[in-house]
Amino acid sequence: MTDATTETVGTDAGDARITWHRAGKARLVLAVGHGAGGGIEARDLQALAGALPAHGVTVALVEQPWRVAGKKVAPAPKTLDAGWRGVWPALAAPGLPVVSGGRSAGARVACRTAAELGARAVLALSFPLHPPGRPEKSRAGELLGAGVPTLVVQGGNDPFGKPAEFPEGDFDLAEVACGDHGFAVPRRAGITQEQVLEVVTGAVRTWVASLG
């Protein structure tokens, strides 16, 4: 893991927190928000922070104000969006292109705000295409409306939307075979959790390199 520095940023939704994992010669910033059920300790977010700085990508893990305040339930989408907008000037401060990303609810935030904030691209980890068992409640419009190059990294067994359920659209999709919403895999999958994380970081690294 790279050395990390932490910055508190005031937003209209309260204080947010950015944990920076800086690349030596960075060419862009990957800003990643967490989901509604956890924070930046999520295994995939930590794996990205550990792997990508060596490839010229500064990773900024963003904690939404509700998590910083110690609350256990995420607020409404408009409040999450306000928190993300509030940290954006700090994310853009290094003067580098910023890839807006997140896992689950954080991925939705990234998609909804990418165009207005001027994001270079969007990384959607475990995009919640629909609530479990409710495919008719599709959130595909948020994904398709991002308006910038987008990579979805999705578990093959994600109850919030399996890869085959995603509509055709102008985005790339990388599948984590047998993975659930948190990219956990069953023992019978024939792949270790460490290998799963290598799949995730490898897909993101290759995609980021394609952005130029």
C-alpha positions in Angstrom: 0.0 0.0 0.0 1.2 3.5 -0.8 1.6 6.2 1.8 -1.7 7.9 2.3 -2.6 11.4 3.3 -6.0 12.5 4.5 -7.8 15.8 3.8 -11.1 17.0 5.2 -13.3 19.0 2.8 -16.4 21.0 3.7 -19.4 20.5 1.5 -23.1 21.6 1.5 -23.8 18.1 2.9 -21.2 18.4 5.7 -17.6 17.5 6.0 -16.3 14.9 3.6 -12.9 13.2 3.7 -10.4 12.4 1.0 -7.6 9.8 1.5 -5.0 10.4 -1.2 -2.8 7.6 -2.5 -0.5 9.6 -4.8 1.5 8.4 -7.8 5.0 9.6 -8.2 4.5 10.9 -11.7 0.7 11.1 -11.9 -1.1 11.6 -15.2 -4.6 11.5 -13.8 -6.6 11.2 -10.6 -9.1 8.3 -10.0 -11.6 9.5 -7.4 -13.7 6.7 -5.9 -16.6 6.9 -3.6 -18.0 4.1 -1.4 -21.4 2.4 -1.4 -24.4 2.9 0.9 -23.5 -0.2 3.0 -19.8 0.5 3.8 -16.9 2.9 3.5 -13.5 3.1 1.8 -12.4 0.0 3.5 -14.1 -2.0 0.8 -11.7 -4.6 -0.6 -11.9 -3.4 -4.2 -11.3 0.3 -3.3 -8.3 -0.7 -1.1 -6.9 -2.9 -3.9 -7.2 0.0 -6.4 -5.4 2.4 -4.0 -2.6 -0.2 -3.6 -2.1 -1.1 -7.2 -2.7 2.0 -9.4 -0.3 4.6 -8.1 2.6 2.5 -9.5 1.0 3.0 -12.9 0.8 6.8 -12.8 -2.7 7.0 -11.3 -3.3 8.9 -8.1 -6.2 7.3 -6.2 -8.4 9.5 -4.1 -10.8 7.5 -1.8 -13.7 9.7 -0.9 -15.8 9.3 2.3 -19.2 10.9 2.0 -20.2 13.3 4.8 -22.7 10.8 6.3 -19.9 8.3 6.9 -17.6 11.0 8.3 -20.3 12.0 10.7 -20.7 8.4 11.9 -24.2 7.8 10.6 -25.2 4.3 9.6 -27.7 5.1 6.9 -27.0 6.8 3.6 -29.0 9.9 2.8 -31.1 10.6 -0.3 -29.4 10.6 -3.8 -29.5 14.4 -4.1 -27.5 14.7 -0.8 -24.9 12.2 -2.0 -24.6 14.2 -5.2 -24.1 17.4 -3.2 -21.3 15.8 -1.2 -19.6 14.6 -4.3 -19.9 18.1 -6.0 -18.4 19.6 -2.8 -15.2 17.5 -2.9 -14.7 18.0 -6.7 -12.6 21.2 -6.5 -10.2 19.4 -4.2 -10.0 16.4 -6.5 -9.3 18.6 -9.4 -6.8 20.7 -7.5 -3.7 18.8 -8.8 -4.6 20.0 -12.3 -4.9 16.5 -13.7 -7.9 14.9 -15.5 -10.2 13.3 -13.0 -11.9 9.9 -13.5 -15.0 9.9 -11.3 -15.7 6.6 -9.8 -17.5 4.7 -7.1 -18.9 1.4 -6.0 -22.6 0.7 -5.9 -24.4 3.8 -4.7 -21.2 5.7 -5.3 -21.2 4.5 -8.9 -24.6 6.0 -9.4 -23.4 9.3 -8.0 -20.4 9.3 -10.4 -22.7 8.7 -13.3 -25.2 11.3 -12.4 -22.7 14.1 -11.9 -19.9 13.2 -14.4 -21.0 15.6 -17.3 -21.6 18.6 -15.1 -18.4 18.2 -13.2 -16.2 17.7 -16.3 -15.0 14.2 -15.4 -12.7 12.6 -17.9 -14.5 9.2 -17.5 -16.5 7.1 -15.0 -15.6 3.9 -13.2 -18.6 2.1 -12.0 -17.8 -0.8 -9.6 -20.8 -3.1 -8.9 -23.3 -0.7 -10.5 -26.7 -1.4 -8.9 -28.7 -1.8 -12.1 -31.8 -2.6 -10.0 -32.8 -3.6 -6.5 -32.4 -7.3 -5.9 -35.3 -9.2 -7.4 -36.7 -6.0 -8.9 -35.4 -5.8 -12.5 -38.3 -3.6 -13.5 -36.8 -0.8 -11.2 -34.0 -0.2 -13.7 -31.4 2.5 -13.1 -29.9 2.0 -16.6 -30.7 5.6 -17.4 -28.2 6.9 -15.0 -25.4 4.7 -16.4 -26.3 5.5 -20.0 -26.6 9.1 -19.3 -23.0 9.6 -17.9 -21.9 11.2 -21.1 -18.2 10.2 -20.8 -16.3 7.0 -21.3 -17.5 4.5 -18.7 -16.2 1.2 -17.4 -18.5 -1.1 -15.4 -16.9 -3.8 -13.3 -19.6 -6.3 -12.3 -19.7 -9.5 -10.5 -21.2 -12.5 -12.4 -23.5 -13.2 -9.5 -24.4 -9.7 -8.5 -28.0 -9.7 -7.3 -28.2 -6.0 -8.1 -27.7 -6.8 -11.8 -25.7 -9.6 -13.6 -23.6 -8.6 -16.6 -26.1 -10.2 -19.0 -28.8 -7.9 -17.7 -27.1 -4.7 -18.7 -28.5 -3.0 -21.8 -26.4 -2.3 -24.9 -24.8 1.1 -24.6 -21.7 3.2 -24.9 -19.8 1.7 -22.0 -17.3 -1.1 -21.4 -18.1 -4.0 -19.1 -15.6 -6.2 -17.3 -17.1 -9.3 -15.6 -15.7 -10.7 -12.3 -16.8 -14.4 -12.7 -18.8 -15.7 -9.8 -18.4 -12.5 -7.9 -21.3 -11.1 -5.8 -22.0 -7.4 -5.1 -18.8 -7.1 -3.0 -16.8 -9.2 -5.5 -16.7 -12.1 -3.0 -16.6 -15.5 -4.6 -17.6 -18.9 -3.3 -14.9 -21.5 -2.6 -16.1 -23.6 -5.5 -15.4 -20.8 -7.9 -11.8 -22.0 -8.4 -10.4 -18.5 -8.0 -9.0 -16.9 -4.8 -10.2 -13.6 -3.4 -6.7 -12.2 -4.1 -7.0 -13.3 -7.8 -10.4 -11.6 -8.0 -8.9 -8.4 -6.9 -6.2 -8.7 -9.5 -8.9 -9.1 -12.1 -10.5 -5.9 -10.9 -7.4 -3.9 -10.7 -6.1 -5.3 -14.0 -9.3 -4.3 -15.8 -9.2 -0.8 -14.4 -5.5 -0.4 -15.1 -6.0 -1.4 -18.8 -9.0 0.8 -19.2 -7.4 3.8 -17.7 -4.4 3.4 -20.0 -6.8 3.4 -23.0 -8.1 6.9 -21.9 -4.8 8.4 -23.1 
